């Protein structure tokens, strides 16, 4: 699919990555941690960690674009 045929992101989201981070299912990981041997996970903290990773990825991309 070329850029002319790119599927637009859902309404309310600037792009598909923002949509994926904001809507990804944290329940499975939460339940697994709850009944597994790992520490309990906070679902809001999981989503915030994903947001922070996306911010760092975008910053790295900007630095790369600026250097080159």
C-alpha positions as CSV (number, residue, x, y, z in Angstrom):
1,X,0.0,0.0,0.0
2,X,1.5,3.3,-1.0
3,X,1.1,6.6,0.8
4,X,-1.8,7.6,-1.6
5,X,-3.8,4.5,-0.4
6,X,-2.9,4.7,3.2
7,X,-5.8,3.8,5.6
8,X,-6.6,6.9,7.7
9,X,-6.4,6.4,11.5
10,X,-9.6,6.2,13.5
11,X,-11.4,9.4,14.3
12,X,-9.8,11.2,17.3
13,X,-6.3,9.8,16.7
14,X,-3.5,11.4,14.8
15,X,-2.1,8.1,13.6
16,X,-2.3,4.3,14.0
17,X,0.5,4.1,16.6
18,X,-1.4,6.5,18.9
19,X,-4.5,4.4,18.4
20,X,-2.7,1.2,19.2
21,X,-1.1,2.5,22.4
22,X,-4.3,4.0,23.7
23,X,-6.5,1.0,23.0
24,X,-4.2,-2.0,23.4
25,X,-5.6,-4.7,25.7
26,X,-3.9,-4.8,29.0
27,X,-6.3,-7.2,30.6
28,X,-4.5,-10.4,29.5
29,X,-1.2,-9.3,30.9
30,X,-2.9,-8.1,34.1
31,X,-4.7,-11.4,34.7
32,X,-1.6,-13.4,33.9
33,X,0.4,-11.4,36.4
34,X,-2.4,-11.7,39.0
35,X,-2.5,-15.5,38.9
36,X,1.1,-16.1,37.9
37,X,4.4,-15.8,39.7
38,X,5.2,-12.2,38.6
39,X,4.4,-9.0,40.5
40,X,0.9,-7.6,40.0
41,X,0.7,-5.1,37.2
42,X,-1.1,-1.8,37.1
43,X,-3.1,-1.5,33.9
44,X,-2.8,2.2,33.7
45,X,1.0,1.9,34.3
46,X,1.3,-0.5,31.4
47,X,-0.4,1.9,29.0
48,X,1.7,4.8,30.4
49,X,4.9,2.8,29.8
50,X,3.8,2.2,26.2
51,X,3.1,5.9,25.7
52,X,6.6,6.8,27.1
53,X,8.2,4.2,24.7
54,X,6.4,5.8,21.8
55,X,7.6,9.3,22.9
56,X,11.2,8.0,23.0
57,X,10.8,6.4,19.6
58,X,9.6,9.6,18.1
59,X,12.4,11.6,19.7
60,X,15.0,9.2,18.3
61,X,13.4,9.4,14.9
62,X,13.5,13.2,15.1
63,X,17.2,13.2,16.1
64,X,18.0,10.8,13.3
65,X,16.1,13.0,10.7
66,X,17.9,16.1,12.0
67,X,21.3,14.5,11.7
68,X,20.9,13.4,8.2
